[in-house]
Amino acid sequence: MVSKKLISIFLLLIILVSITGCGKMQAMKEMITSEEDQKDTAEKPTDSVEITVEQEDARDTVIYYKSDKNLLVPIKRKISWDTGIAKKTLSYMVNNDKNQTDMVKSGLNPVLPTGSEVIGMSVDEETGLAKVNFSKEILNTNDKVEEVSLVNAVVYTLTEFPTINKVQFMIDGGIKETLTYGTDVFDPIERRDINLVDNNGDSKVVVYYKGTTNGEYEYYVPVTKTVTAPSPDMYTALEELFEGPPESSGLYTDIPMGVELKGVEVKDGVAVVDLSGDTKENIMNQQAFDSMNKNIALTLSQFDEIEKVEMLIDGKTLEEAKMNLSTPESIPTFANEY
């Protein structure tokens, strides 16, 4: 009787061991299978997977590059959403072979000197202060103009992130009073006068003009202009746009020849822009109208209360003026995409 019990217990133990062993083997098999399945999915993605991954892992990020005339140009790029994305964004601004190749079709160039590195970076979310520790190569600019462009490009690029509103430059762990050509970087720097063309007026407005370096890729360029108006306003900004870019700047506009500005006012977040009816034949084409509208909307985007632009012709809506044209729903989010 005892021996039968011992045999039963022994058989039960064998069964339990077998079941446990099978469980472990199955778990390991599932782990390997799962890993291999992931590899297969990565190697042979479907169209829907590619779209989903891009939306989840990439962020629309604005980076400021420079033209051949040292004008800063905001370009929207897609950057993978990793920890420290602001620091990663700065790596796209270093003048090296990879970044030059990436931007060759645009005709634009990275602003940070060759060999520049971001040693470290921290952001105080309460104050909006970003401290960026660069390597000494950042000092290797060619002149004062290039140096100012570098500083402004870094500040404007980082302040595109909602948690950053000012930047403290550091070099090899310390704060310098000035860079090589005298640009003051001792205190934190906020956005200031991008592409300033003169400094003789009473106030300043930003006007978006258009440019190209190679004749193939066109881009909008924000230019800070000083004006005699005591404070910047929408009409003054548009007046500067319609008058055209500074001489010898190499820039131009999307305002068709002969189109004149009559006035502008705001109604419930909508900037209502009135144009002269004598020149409506110049904007009958939807493409020409869209380009003009974007040029106007970008210039008005500096005024926070503006959410949309609506065009009138001699005080009439487009429909009333018998113009078969449609108007975009909102102010453009990005000036340029690449």
C-alpha positions in Angstrom: 0.0 0.0 0.0 2.8 2.3 0.9 4.7 1.5 -2.3 1.6 2.3 -4.4 1.4 5.7 -2.7 5.1 6.3 -3.3 4.7 5.4 -7.0 1.7 7.7 -7.3 3.6 10.6 -5.7 6.6 9.9 -8.0 4.4 9.9 -11.1 2.7 13.1 -10.0 6.1 14.8 -9.6 7.2 13.7 -13.1 4.0 15.1 -14.6 4.4 18.5 -12.7 8.0 18.8 -13.8 7.0 18.0 -17.4 4.2 20.6 -17.4 6.5 23.3 -15.8 9.3 22.5 -18.3 6.9 22.8 -21.2 5.6 26.1 -19.8 9.1 27.5 -19.7 9.9 26.2 -23.1 6.6 27.7 -24.5 7.3 31.0 -22.8 10.8 31.2 -24.3 9.4 30.1 -27.7 6.8 32.9 -27.6 9.5 35.4 -26.6 11.7 34.4 -29.6 8.7 34.2 -31.9 7.5 37.6 -30.8 11.0 39.1 -31.4 11.2 37.5 -34.8 7.7 38.8 -35.7 8.8 42.3 -34.8 11.8 42.0 -37.0 9.7 40.8 -39.9 7.3 43.7 -39.3 10.1 46.2 -39.3 11.6 44.7 -42.5 8.3 44.5 -44.4 6.1 47.3 -43.1 2.8 48.0 -44.7 1.8 51.4 -45.9 -0.4 52.0 -42.9 2.4 51.1 -40.5 4.8 53.6 -42.1 2.3 56.5 -41.8 1.5 55.7 -38.1 5.2 55.4 -37.1 6.0 58.8 -38.8 3.1 60.5 -37.0 4.0 59.0 -33.6 7.8 59.2 -33.7 8.4 62.5 -35.6 7.8 66.0 -34.6 7.3 69.0 -36.9 10.3 71.2 -35.8 11.3 74.6 -37.1 15.1 75.1 -37.7 16.6 78.3 -38.8 19.2 78.0 -41.6 21.0 80.8 -43.4 21.0 81.9 -47.1 24.0 83.0 -49.1 23.3 86.5 -47.9 23.3 85.5 -44.3 19.5 85.9 -43.9 17.9 83.4 -41.5 15.2 81.2 -43.0 12.8 79.1 -40.9 12.4 75.6 -42.3 10.0 72.9 -41.0 11.8 69.6 -40.6 10.5 66.3 -39.2 12.7 65.1 -36.3 12.2 61.9 -34.4 10.6 62.5 -31.0 13.3 61.4 -28.6 14.3 62.5 -25.1 16.3 65.7 -25.5 14.7 66.6 -28.9 15.8 70.3 -28.5 19.4 69.3 -28.1 19.0 66.9 -31.1 17.6 69.7 -33.2 20.7 71.8 -32.7 22.8 68.9 -34.2 20.9 69.6 -37.5 22.4 73.1 -37.5 26.1 72.1 -37.5 28.0 72.7 -40.7 29.0 69.2 -41.6 28.8 66.9 -44.7 25.6 65.2 -43.7 23.7 68.4 -42.9 25.0 70.1 -46.1 23.8 67.1 -48.1 20.4 67.2 -46.5 19.9 70.8 -47.4 21.6 71.0 -50.8 18.4 71.2 -52.7 17.3 74.2 -50.7 20.5 76.2 -51.2 20.5 77.0 -47.5 23.3 76.3 -45.0 23.7 75.2 -41.3 24.8 78.1 -39.0 27.0 76.4 -36.5 30.7 76.2 -37.4 32.2 72.8 -38.3 33.0 70.7 -35.3 30.6 72.5 -33.0 29.0 70.2 -30.4 26.4 70.6 -27.7 28.1 69.3 -24.6 25.1 69.6 -22.5 21.7 71.4 -22.2 19.1 72.0 -19.5 15.7 73.7 -19.6 14.0 75.3 -16.6 10.3 74.8 -17.4 9.3 77.4 -14.8 11.4 80.3 -16.2 11.7 79.1 -19.8 15.5 79.4 -19.6 17.5 77.0 -21.7 21.2 76.7 -20.8 23.2 75.4 -23.7 26.8 74.4 -23.3 28.6 74.4 -26.6 32.1 73.3 -27.5 34.7 76.0 -28.3 34.3 75.4 -32.0 31.2 77.7 -31.9 33.7 80.6 -31.7 35.0 79.8 -35.3 32.8 82.2 -37.2 34.2 84.3 -40.1 32.8 87.7 -39.2 30.4 89.7 -37.1 27.4 89.2 -39.4 27.9 85.4 -39.4 28.2 85.5 -35.6 25.0 87.5 -35.1 23.2 85.1 -37.4 24.4 82.1 -35.4 23.2 83.6 -32.1 19.8 84.5 -33.6 19.4 81.2 -35.3 20.0 79.2 -32.1 17.7 81.5 -30.1 14.9 81.4 -32.7 15.2 77.6 -33.2 15.1 76.8 -29.5 12.3 79.2 -28.7 10.1 77.4 -31.2 9.7 74.9 -28.4 6.9 76.0 -26.1 8.9 75.4 -22.9 11.7 77.8 -24.0 11.6 81.6 -24.2 15.3 82.5 -23.7 18.7 81.0 -24.1 21.9 81.2 -22.1 25.0 80.5 -24.2 27.8 78.6 -22.4 31.2 77.5 -23.9 33.1 74.6 -22.4 31.1 74.9 -19.2 31.5 78.6 -18.6 29.7 81.9 -19.5 31.6 84.3 -21.7 30.9 88.0 -22.0 31.2 88.1 -25.8 31.9 85.8 -28.7 34.8 86.2 -31.1 33.5 89.3 -32.9 32.0 91.0 -29.9 28.4 89.7 -29.8 27.2 89.9 -26.2 26.2 86.5 -24.8 26.7 87.2 -21.1 23.0 87.3 -20.2 20.2 85.1 -21.5 18.9 86.1 -24.9 15.4 86.3 -26.2 14.1 86.7 -29.7 15.2 89.9 -31.2 15.0 91.6 -34.6 15.5 88.7 -37.0 17.2 89.8 -40.2 17.2 93.5 -39.2 17.8 95.7 -42.2 18.0 99.1 -40.5 17.5 100.6 -37.0 16.4 104.2 -37.6 12.7 104.2 -37.1 10.4 104.5 -34.0 9.1 101.0 -34.1 9.6 97.7 -35.8 7.5 95.2 -37.9 8.4 91.9 -39.4 7.6 91.4 -43.1 7.8 88.1 -44.9 9.5 88.4 -48.3 10.5 85.6 -50.6 13.9 84.4 -51.8 15.8 81.7 -53.5 19.4 80.7 -53.6 19.5 78.3 -56.5 16.4 79.3 -58.5 14.8 76.0 -57.7 13.7 76.1 -54.0 11.8 79.2 -52.9 11.4 80.2 -49.3 9.8 82.9 -47.2 12.2 85.2 -45.2 11.1 87.2 -42.1 12.7 90.6 -42.3 12.6 93.1 -39.4 12.1 96.7 -40.7 12.0 99.9 -38.7 9.1 102.2 -39.4 8.0 105.8 -38.4 4.7 104.6 -36.9 4.9 105.1 -33.1 3.9 101.4 -32.6 3.7 98.5 -35.0 0.3 97.8 -36.5 -1.2 95.6 -39.2 -1.6 98.3 -41.8 2.0 99.4 -41.5 3.3 95.8 -41.8 1.2 95.2 -44.9 2.2 98.6 -46.3 5.8 97.6 -46.1 5.0 94.3 -47.8 3.2 95.9 -50.7 6.0 98.4 -51.1 8.4 95.6 -51.7 11.7 94.4 -50.2 14.8 96.4 -49.5 16.9 97.2 -52.5 19.8 94.9 -53.2 18.3 92.3 -50.9 17.7 89.8 -53.6 14.2 89.2 -52.2 10.8 89.6 -53.8 7.1 89.1 -52.8 4.1 87.1 -53.9 2.0 90.3 -54.4 1.3 90.5 -58.1 2.3 93.6 -60.0 -0.2 96.4 -59.7 -2.2 95.0 -56.8 -2.8 97.8 -54.2 -3.7 97.8 -50.5 -6.7 99.9 -49.5 -7.0 99.0 -45.9 -7.2 96.3 -43.2 -9.2 95.8 -40.1 -9.9 93.0 -37.6 -13.2 91.4 -36.9 -13.4 88.5 -34.4 -9.9 87.3 -35.1 -10.2 87.7 -38.8 -8.0 90.2 -40.6 -10.1 91.7 -43.4 -7.7 93.0 -46.1 -9.2 95.3 -48.8 -7.5 95.4 -52.2 -8.1 97.7 -55.1 -10.6 96.4 -57.6 -8.7 97.9 -60.5 -6.2 95.1 -60.3 -8.3 92.1 -59.6 -7.5 90.6 -63.0 -4.0 90.0 -61.6 -5.2 87.6 -59.0 -7.9 85.7 -60.8 -5.7 82.6 -60.8 -6.2 80.4 -57.7 -2.4 79.6 -57.4 -1.5 83.3 -57.7 -4.2 84.2 -55.1 -3.0 81.4 -52.7 0.6 82.6 -52.9 -0.4 86.2 -52.3 -2.7 85.2 -49.4 0.1 83.2 -47.7 2.5 86.1 -48.1 0.0 88.5 -46.4 -1.0 85.9 -43.7 2.6 85.2 -42.7 3.2 88.9 -42.3 0.1 89.3 -40.2 1.0 86.2 -38.1 3.1 88.5 -35.7 -0.2 89.9 -34.4 -1.5 87.4 -31.9 -5.2 88.3 -32.3 -5.2 87.2 -36.0 -6.4 83.7 -36.7 -7.5 84.0 -40.3 -7.2 86.4 -43.3 -10.2 87.4 -45.5 -9.8 89.3 -48.8 -12.1 92.0 -50.1 -12.0 93.7 -53.5 -13.1 97.3 -53.2 -15.0 96.4 -50.1 -16.8 93.4 -51.7 -16.3 89.8 -50.8 -14.8 87.5 -53.4 -18.2 86.1 -54.2 -19.7 89.6 -54.5 -16.8 90.6 -56.8 -17.6 87.5 -58.9 -14.2 86.0 -58.3 -14.3 82.2 -58.2 -11.6 81.9 -55.5 -11.3 80.2 -52.1 -9.5 81.4 -49.0 -7.5 79.2 -46.6 -9.2 78.5 -43.3 -6.4 79.8 -41.1 -3.0 81.5 -40.8 -0.2 79.1 -42.1 1.5 77.2 -39.2 4.9 77.0 -41.1 6.5 79.5 -43.5 8.5 76.9 -45.3 8.6 73.1 -45.4 11.5 70.9 -46.7 
